[in-house]
Amino acid sequence: MAKTTRVRKDISRDVARTVLENGVRVWSERLPQASSAAVGVWVDAGSRYEELKENGATHLLQRIALNGTENRSADDIAKAIDLLGGDVQFTTSRDAAAWTARTANAGLADALTLLADLALRPKITQAALSAEQKVLLEQLRADERDADFNLDHMFLRSFWKGHGLCRPPHGRLLTVNGKVRLEDFKLKSLIRFHRETHHPRAITVAAAGDVTHARVANLAAELFGGLGEPKRTASSPSPKAYRFLALRNRPQFPGVRMEVGVPACGANDERRHAAMLLDAVVGRGAGSRLARMVRGKTLPAVEVTSSLLLFADTGVLSVRLRAVPKHAAEALEGVVAVLRELALVPVDEEELNRAKATCKTAIVARLDSPKTRIEDLARQERYFGGPVDMQDDLAELDRVTPSGLRLLAAEWIAPHYLSLAALGNLNGVTIRPKTLRW
C-alpha cells in the first residue's frame, strides 16, 4: 500500500506526502483561497548523473520532448500548453530536470498529464535530435561569449574536477579539426540514458492549489504508478573538492573577473543555516561587508557578491568580483582579508541579526506563489528525503551564535581550501599564490 504522511500545519502550510508503491514521491499543498494551481515533475538527472560523453543529454531530452511525444505531436503539445494558459516550462540544472505548469485549479489534471507525457515519453528520433542539436549549438556559442558563464564554468571545472557537477547542464562545445560542435550523441545511447535516469525512485511530483492530496496522489498513481525500474539506473557519488589557482587571459572580456571560494556543507547538513548566514554576512545583500566596502571605496571593485551553492551532499561558498586590471590584485587581497577576519573574529550581534533577517526573508519567500511552493516541496524531497518544517528552519537560524559562525568560517576558510579562478584582461596583472593563504 502507498504510505501517506500528514505534515502538521506551519506558517499556513497544509502539506502532505505520499510514496507510491514503485517509489515515485508525491507532494501536495492545499491552498483553499488560491485562484490558480501549480504542478511539477522533477527527475534526478542533469549533469551530475551524466558521464563526460553524455554531458547535456538531460537538457537535450527536454528539448526533444517539445518536438513530440509518443502520444502527441509538436502541434498537439503547443495547443495543450495554450489551453492550460501558456505557462509550461522546463529547466535543466546540474542535479535535476524539471517540468512545471501553472494553470487554473480545474486544469491541474490536464497539466500533470501533459507534464508526465513530456517527461516520460519523448519521441526520440534522429530528426528531432538533429534539429535540436543545431539550435543548441548556437545557444552554447552565445554562452561562450558571456564572461560570467565562462568564469562560472572555469571555477567549477577545477573545483569539482572530473565530477558531473563541474559540467554545465546544457552541454559543452568541442573543437575538432578547427570546427566547433556538440557532443556526438547517438540515438540508442540517448534512449538508454533516458531509461536509466527517468525511473520511479528518481521522480518527484508536487502540486499546490485548491486541491486535495487524495486527488493529486490518485492522479500521480494513474500517470506514474505503472513505471517500472530499469535494470540499470544512473547514480552519482559525492564529489571531491580541489584547491586550485586558475588564470585565463582573455582580453576580449573587459576588466578582470575573479571567483574565490571554499568547500561548504551539503543542503542536508545541520550547518546549512550557519552557512546561509556566513554568505549573507560576506556579500549577499546591500548591508553585507563586501557591499559596504565597495560603497565606501575601500574595496576597489566594480561589483562584488557572494554565493552559496548547495546540493544534497556538497556545496561551495564563493565570492565573485569584477575590477579594472590595475586594481584587480588589490581587490582580491581585500576580499581575502574579509574572509580571513571572519575566520578569526566573531561578528557582532547587530551584524548577525541583519544577516538573519536577510536569510529569513529568503526562506519565507518560498511561499510567494503556488509555483515557488511546489519548488520548495521538490527541494525538500530531493535534498532531505522528507518534510522540513519551515518554522524549524527559522528557529535554527536564530540559534546560530557569533562564536558558532566564526568556528564554521575557521573550518572552511583555511589555506588548503581557498581557491581562485581569474578571467579577463590579465596583461600586467600579478596574482600571487601567497595571497590565498596565510
Helices and strands as residue ranges (DSSP letters): E 3-6, E 15-19, E 25-30, E 37-43, G 47-49, G 52-54, H 57-65, H 74-83, E 87-92, E 97-103, G 105-107, H 108-120, H 126-144, H 147-159, G 164-166, E 174-176, E 179-181, H 187-197, G 200-202, E 203-209, H 213-224, E 245-249, E 256-264, H 272-282, H 289-295, E 303-310, E 315-323, G 325-327, H 328-344, H 349-364, G 365-367, H 370-384, H 390-399, H 402-412, E 419-424, G 433-436
